[in-house]
Amino acid sequence: MTIHKSQGQTLKKATIDLGKSERSLGLTFVALSLLKNINDFLFVPFPYDRLTKIKESKQKN
């Protein structure tokens, strides 16, 4: 299931593959917000710079 198709749902458990880059600002947040508890998801390994790139990105207003 893609992040787009899962929007608005609450999942019991999930394995999340964030990929190598943020293709659209906010997708990582949407993926993480699908679950109520941090113990209910598992991440597919990804490079650390994936997170720093999100932090450095700026949203266009």
KAQUIDA-V167156 format. One record per run of one state. SS is the DSSP state (H for helix, E for strand, - for the rest). FROM is the first residue (numbers start at 1). LEN is the number of residues. If there is no record, write none. Layout:
<<SS;FROM;LEN> <SS;FROM;LEN>>
//
This chain:
<<-;1;2> <H;3;4> <-;7;7> <E;14;3> <-;17;10> <H;27;6> <-;33;5> <H;38;3> <E;41;3> <-;44;5> <H;49;8> <-;57;5>>
//
